[in-house]
Amino acid sequence: MLVEYLTSLHEIYPVKHEFAGYPAAMTLADRVHSDHDIAPLEASKSYPDSIDKVLHFSGKARDIQDFEQFLEQAQTANIQNLLLLTGDKLKEHHNGRDGQPRSRYLESVNAVMAAKEHGGFRIGVAFNPFKYVEAERDAQYLKLHKKIKAGADFIITQLGYDIEALKQAKSFLTQHAYSQQILACVMPLTLGRANFMVKHKVAGIVITPHMLKVLADEKQAGHTDHVYLRCALQILICKHLGFAGIHLSACHKPEEQMLLESYIEQYRHLELEALEELWNSLWQVTTGKEFSPEITRFSRQPSSKQLIKYRQLHVMHEAMFGSKIAKGFGRFIFKASFWENTLVAKLLLKTEVLSKHSLVGCESCGQCRLGDTLYICPETCPKGLANGPCGGTTLDRCEFGDRECIHSVKARLAKAVAQTEILKEKLIPTVPLETRGTSSWKNWYLATEA
């Protein structure tokens, strides 16, 4: 049992070593309340060393150097358990067009790779199984493959209430013979919390009109105790399903924890079938669709324009970068000393941007990853994610709400052109800050071995 505490809390609450008979540890969330919350590593100093801790690290507005510094500090503080997240949209996100530098996000996959290379940590990652259109769901599972390949030791799901989606997540690990432990994030869901999530469009969390109606009816009838009963049932159901534990959110006050524990003890003796029957009764489940959003018609295939563009760019890419002759010729050209001239370097970069920006959205990252992303530029993702989606999409729409998620586009395209493996297996490195604003053509050819 992991019990989450926000670093923005103004009061230090007692932390248990066990919860309802289960071993318990605390987790410290990273910048949930605001972009300027105290860092979990700093907040952890307020609690005794004897308490097991899991520190969250969110990649929003951070780069790989920030993370490497964090790893050193965590090791010095004898912190071993980390939950590595890309992070939700910054509340003060800058798109690069407002006079501020563009906000960038360190991808969780890259953070896992760095932590694994550093050594000495037990590494957790987040996963959102609550996706209800094919491409969006595929993209999530493809990225989970990458997180596990990168070195994740355990997985924590997004907060959600769809038991069938949790079953699918557990089955995925079994099907692929992954040994990583999986924990389910749960929260006692009050009407107030549910309304807040809907109003503020909290990223990646599905609250349906049916759920809101059930909560509103219960509140009007005075059945507010159902909030903690349901949470207890979800915990017990997940235990029966083989989940290794629970990440308990928004339940840090002693009186809340005591109430939840009492319900866990009261229903602990029930078998899975009885628990699910009671769960479905409390949520008034009749069709099985009560936890999924209303789905309109969605495309299952890429457009003909997307397919043509992919094939044309693939031919061009192979011609310029795929053959030994092209690689050798490119190395020969870019080894010339005159490319070091500042004016020539600027002209080369300008030429590259002009040739690629209108076509794929190039932003001069200096480390072109188009060959690994089906020629869909990661820079066109507001967070700049190359390895796959964040958890904040909704029905194929980006968390930012102004576009379709590029990773859903990639997932559809990959199926159509039989390139799904590349989205599952290829771990794409982060772009160093010093590389941005340089020519990726020159960098690629000179980095290629003879």
C-alpha positions in Angstrom: 0.0 0.0 0.0 1.5 3.4 -1.1 -0.2 6.4 0.5 0.2 9.6 -1.4 1.0 12.9 0.2 1.1 16.3 -1.6 4.2 18.4 -0.9 1.9 21.4 -0.9 0.2 20.3 2.4 0.8 22.7 5.2 0.4 20.1 7.9 2.6 17.1 8.5 0.4 14.0 8.9 1.3 10.8 10.7 2.5 8.1 8.3 1.7 4.4 8.9 4.0 1.4 8.4 0.9 -0.7 7.7 -2.6 -0.1 6.4 -5.4 -2.5 7.1 -2.9 -5.2 7.7 -0.9 -4.5 4.5 2.7 -3.1 4.5 2.5 0.6 3.8 4.9 3.3 2.5 4.4 7.0 1.7 4.7 8.6 -1.7 5.4 12.2 -2.3 3.9 13.7 -5.4 5.7 16.2 -7.6 4.1 19.6 -8.4 0.5 18.5 -8.4 -1.0 21.6 -6.7 1.1 24.1 -8.6 4.2 24.3 -10.8 6.1 25.7 -7.8 5.4 23.1 -5.1 8.3 22.1 -2.9 10.3 19.3 -4.4 9.5 15.8 -3.0 13.1 15.3 -2.1 13.0 18.4 0.1 9.6 17.5 1.5 10.9 14.1 2.5 13.2 15.6 5.0 10.2 16.4 7.2 9.5 12.7 7.7 11.6 10.2 9.7 14.2 8.1 7.8 12.5 5.0 9.2 9.5 5.6 6.9 9.7 4.0 3.5 9.3 6.6 0.8 8.6 6.7 -2.9 9.5 10.0 -4.5 7.8 11.2 -7.7 9.8 13.0 -10.3 7.9 14.9 -13.0 9.7 15.8 -16.2 7.8 19.0 -16.8 10.1 22.0 -17.4 13.1 19.8 -16.7 15.8 18.3 -18.8 18.2 15.3 -18.5 20.8 17.3 -16.6 18.2 18.3 -14.0 17.3 14.6 -13.6 20.9 13.4 -13.3 21.4 16.0 -10.5 18.2 14.7 -8.8 19.5 11.1 -8.9 22.7 12.1 -7.2 20.8 14.0 -4.5 18.3 11.0 -4.0 21.2 8.6 -3.7 22.9 10.8 -1.1 19.6 10.9 0.8 19.4 7.1 0.7 16.2 7.2 -1.4 15.8 4.1 -3.5 12.2 4.1 -4.7 11.3 6.5 -7.6 8.2 7.0 -9.6 9.2 8.7 -12.9 6.6 10.7 -14.8 6.5 12.9 -17.8 4.0 15.0 -16.0 0.7 16.7 -16.8 0.6 20.0 -18.7 2.4 22.8 -16.8 -0.1 25.4 -15.5 2.4 28.0 -16.8 3.1 26.2 -20.0 4.8 28.3 -22.8 4.4 27.4 -26.4 7.4 29.4 -27.5 5.3 32.1 -29.2 4.7 34.2 -26.1 8.2 35.6 -25.8 9.2 32.9 -23.4 11.3 29.8 -24.3 9.1 26.8 -25.2 8.3 24.6 -22.2 9.9 21.2 -22.6 9.3 17.9 -20.8 11.7 15.2 -19.9 10.1 12.0 -21.1 9.6 9.2 -18.6 11.2 6.7 -20.9 14.4 8.8 -20.9 14.3 9.3 -17.2 14.0 5.5 -16.7 17.0 4.9 -19.0 19.1 7.4 -17.0 18.1 6.0 -13.6 18.8 2.4 -14.8 22.2 3.5 -16.1 22.9 5.3 -12.8 22.0 2.2 -10.8 20.9 1.8 -7.2 17.2 2.6 -7.7 13.9 0.8 -7.8 12.1 2.5 -10.7 8.4 2.9 -11.1 6.5 4.2 -14.1 2.9 5.3 -14.7 0.5 3.8 -17.1 -3.0 4.8 -18.2 -5.2 1.8 -19.2 -8.4 3.9 -19.3 -8.4 4.6 -23.0 -11.4 3.9 -25.1 -10.5 4.3 -28.8 -8.2 1.8 -30.6 -5.2 4.1 -31.6 -5.1 5.8 -28.2 -5.1 2.5 -26.3 -2.5 1.0 -28.6 -0.2 4.0 -28.2 -0.4 3.6 -24.4 0.5 -0.1 -24.5 3.3 0.4 -27.0 4.8 3.0 -24.7 4.5 0.6 -21.7 6.5 -1.9 -23.7 9.2 0.8 -24.0 9.1 1.7 -20.3 9.6 -1.9 -19.3 12.4 -2.3 -21.9 14.1 0.9 -20.5 14.3 -0.7 -17.1 11.0 -0.1 -15.1 10.7 -2.3 -12.0 7.1 -1.6 -11.2 4.0 0.1 -12.7 1.3 2.3 -11.2 -1.9 2.9 -13.1 -3.6 6.2 -13.6 -6.5 6.9 -11.3 -9.6 5.2 -12.7 -12.7 3.2 -11.8 -13.1 0.9 -14.8 -12.4 -2.6 -13.4 -12.4 -4.1 -16.9 -9.6 -1.8 -18.0 -7.6 -2.8 -14.9 -8.1 -6.4 -15.8 -6.8 -5.8 -19.3 -3.6 -4.1 -17.9 -2.9 -7.1 -15.6 -3.6 -9.5 -18.5 -1.2 -7.6 -20.7 1.7 -8.2 -18.3 0.8 -11.9 -18.1 0.4 -12.3 -21.8 3.9 -10.8 -22.4 5.5 -12.7 -19.5 6.6 -9.4 -17.9 7.6 -9.8 -14.3 7.1 -6.2 -13.3 4.7 -5.6 -10.4 1.6 -3.5 -11.0 -0.2 -1.3 -8.5 -3.6 0.4 -9.1 -4.1 4.0 -8.2 -7.4 4.5 -6.2 -9.1 7.4 -4.6 -12.2 7.8 -2.4 -14.3 9.6 -5.0 -16.6 12.2 -3.6 -19.0 14.3 -5.7 -16.9 17.4 -5.0 -13.7 15.7 -6.3 -15.5 14.3 -9.3 -16.9 17.7 -10.2 -13.5 19.3 -9.8 -11.9 16.8 -12.2 -14.6 17.3 -14.8 -14.5 21.1 -14.5 -10.8 21.4 -14.6 -10.4 18.5 -17.2 -7.8 16.8 -15.0 -5.6 15.0 -17.5 -6.2 11.3 -18.2 -9.0 10.8 -15.6 -12.3 9.5 -16.8 -15.4 10.7 -14.9 -18.6 10.0 -16.8 -22.1 11.6 -16.5 -23.4 8.3 -15.1 -20.8 8.4 -12.3 -21.6 12.0 -11.4 -25.3 11.2 -11.2 -24.7 8.2 -8.9 -22.6 10.4 -6.6 -25.1 13.3 -6.7 -28.0 10.9 -5.9 -26.0 9.4 -3.0 -25.2 12.7 -1.5 -28.8 13.8 -1.7 -29.9 10.6 0.0 -27.2 10.9 2.7 -25.2 7.8 1.6 -21.8 9.5 1.7 -20.4 6.4 3.4 -20.5 4.7 0.0 -17.5 6.8 -1.0 -15.1 4.9 1.3 -17.0 1.6 0.9 -16.4 1.7 -2.9 -12.7 2.6 -2.4 -12.3 -0.5 -0.1 -14.0 -2.7 -2.6 -11.8 -1.5 -5.4 -8.7 -2.2 -3.2 -9.9 -5.7 -2.4 -10.9 -6.4 -6.1 -7.4 -5.4 -7.3 -5.9 -7.7 -4.7 -7.9 -10.6 -6.0 -6.9 -9.7 -9.6 -3.3 -10.1 -8.7 -2.2 -6.5 -8.4 0.9 -6.2 -6.2 -0.5 -3.2 -4.3 -2.4 0.0 -4.3 -1.4 3.7 -4.7 -3.9 5.5 -2.4 -4.5 9.1 -3.3 -6.4 11.9 -1.4 -6.7 9.8 1.8 -3.9 11.2 4.1 -6.0 12.3 7.1 -6.1 9.8 10.0 -9.9 9.8 10.2 -10.2 9.1 6.5 -7.8 6.3 6.7 -9.5 4.7 9.7 -12.9 4.8 7.9 -11.3 3.2 4.8 -9.5 0.5 6.9 -12.8 -0.4 8.7 -14.5 -1.1 5.3 -11.5 -3.2 4.1 -11.7 -5.3 7.3 -15.5 -5.6 7.0 -15.4 -7.0 3.4 -12.0 -8.7 3.3 -13.6 -12.1 3.6 -15.6 -11.8 0.3 -14.5 -13.6 -2.9 -13.9 -11.7 -6.1 -17.4 -12.4 -7.6 -19.2 -11.1 -4.5 -16.9 -8.0 -4.4 -17.6 -7.2 -8.0 -21.3 -7.7 -7.6 -21.4 -5.2 -4.7 -19.2 -2.8 -6.7 -21.5 -3.0 -9.7 -24.5 -2.5 -7.4 -23.1 0.6 -5.8 -22.2 2.1 -9.2 -25.6 0.9 -10.7 -23.8 -0.9 -13.5 -26.2 -2.5 -16.0 -24.4 -2.3 -19.4 -20.7 -2.3 -18.5 -20.3 1.1 -20.3 -20.9 3.2 -17.3 -17.2 4.0 -16.8 -16.3 4.8 -20.4 -16.9 8.1 -22.2 -19.4 8.5 -25.0 -17.6 7.6 -28.1 -18.5 9.1 -31.5 -17.1 7.7 -34.8 -13.4 7.4 -34.9 -11.0 6.6 -37.7 -9.4 3.2 -37.6 -7.2 3.8 -40.6 -4.7 6.6 -41.5 -5.8 8.9 -44.3 -4.6 8.4 -47.8 -2.7 11.7 -47.4 -0.9 10.4 -44.4 0.0 7.1 -46.1 1.3 8.9 -49.2 3.4 11.3 -47.1 4.9 8.4 -45.1 5.9 6.5 -48.2 7.4 9.5 -49.9 9.4 10.5 -46.8 10.5 6.9 -46.3 11.9 6.8 -49.8 13.7 10.1 -49.3 15.0 9.1 -45.9 16.4 5.8 -47.2 18.0 7.6 -50.2 19.7 10.2 -48.0 20.5 8.2 -44.9 19.9 4.5 -45.5 22.7 3.3 -47.9 26.4 3.0 -47.2 27.0 5.2 -50.2 24.8 8.0 -48.8 26.4 7.7 -45.4 29.9 7.7 -46.8 29.2 10.7 -49.1 27.6 12.6 -46.3 30.5 12.1 -43.9 32.9 13.2 -46.7 30.9 16.4 -47.3 30.5 17.4 -43.7 34.1 16.7 -42.6 35.1 19.8 -44.6 36.4 22.5 -42.3 34.4 25.3 -43.9 31.2 24.0 -42.2 32.7 25.3 -38.9 32.3 28.9 -40.3 29.5 30.6 -38.3 27.8 32.0 -41.4 28.0 28.7 -43.3 26.6 26.9 -40.2 23.6 29.3 -40.1 23.0 28.9 -43.8 23.0 25.1 -43.5 20.6 25.3 -40.6 18.3 27.7 -42.4 18.3 25.4 -45.4 17.4 22.4 -43.3 14.5 24.2 -41.5 13.1 25.6 -44.8 13.1 22.1 -46.3 11.5 20.4 -43.3 9.4 22.8 -41.3 6.4 23.1 -43.6 6.6 19.4 -44.3 6.9 17.9 -40.8 7.0 20.9 -38.3 10.8 20.9 -37.8 12.0 23.1 -34.9 15.8 22.6 -35.4 16.3 20.0 -32.6 19.6 19.0 -34.1 18.9 15.3 -33.4 16.3 14.4 -36.0 14.2 11.3 -35.0 11.9 11.2 -38.0 13.2 7.7 -39.0 12.1 6.4 -35.6 8.8 8.1 -35.4 7.3 7.3 -38.8 8.2 10.8 -40.1 5.9 12.4 -37.6 8.0 15.0 -35.8 8.1 14.8 -32.0 8.4 18.6 -31.9 4.8 18.8 -33.0 3.7 17.3 -29.7 3.3 20.2 -27.2 5.5 18.3 -24.7 7.9 17.2 -27.4 7.5 13.5 -26.6 9.2 11.1 -29.0 8.8 7.7 -27.3 5.0 7.8 -27.1 2.0 9.6 -25.5 1.6 11.0 -22.1 -1.4 9.7 -20.1 -3.4 12.9 -20.6 -5.1 12.3 -23.9 -8.9 12.0 -24.3 -10.4 10.1 -27.2 -7.4 10.7 -29.4 -7.2 14.4 -28.5 -4.1 15.9 -27.0 -4.2 17.0 -23.4 -3.8 20.6 -24.7 -7.1 20.2 -26.5 -6.0 21.9 -29.7 -5.1 18.9 -31.9 -5.2 15.2 -32.3 -2.5 13.4 -30.4 0.4 12.7 -32.8 1.0 9.3 -31.0 -2.5 8.1 -31.9 -1.7 9.1 -35.5 1.5 7.1 -35.3 -0.2 4.1 -33.9 -2.8 4.0 -36.7 -0.1 4.6 -39.3 2.2 1.9 -37.8 -0.5 -0.8 -38.2 -1.2 0.2 -41.8 2.5 0.0 -42.9 3.5 -2.9 -40.6 5.9 -0.8 -38.5 4.3 -1.3 -35.0 7.6 -2.9 -33.7 9.5 0.3 -34.1 7.0 2.1 -31.7 7.3 -0.8 -29.3 11.1 -1.4 -29.3 13.0 1.7 -30.3 14.1 3.7 -27.3 14.7 7.3 -28.6 17.3 9.3 -26.6 16.5 12.7 -25.2 17.8 15.7 -27.1 20.7 17.5 -25.2 20.2 21.2 -24.8 23.4 22.0 -26.5 22.3 20.1 -29.6 19.2 22.2 -30.3 19.7 24.9 -32.9 22.3 22.9 -34.8 22.0 21.0 -38.1 20.8 17.4 -37.6 22.1 16.5 -41.1 25.6 17.4 -40.1 25.3 15.9 -36.7 23.9 12.6 -38.0 26.5 12.1 -40.7 29.5 12.9 -38.5 28.1 10.6 -35.7 27.7 7.7 -38.1 30.5 5.1 -37.9 32.3 4.3 -41.1 
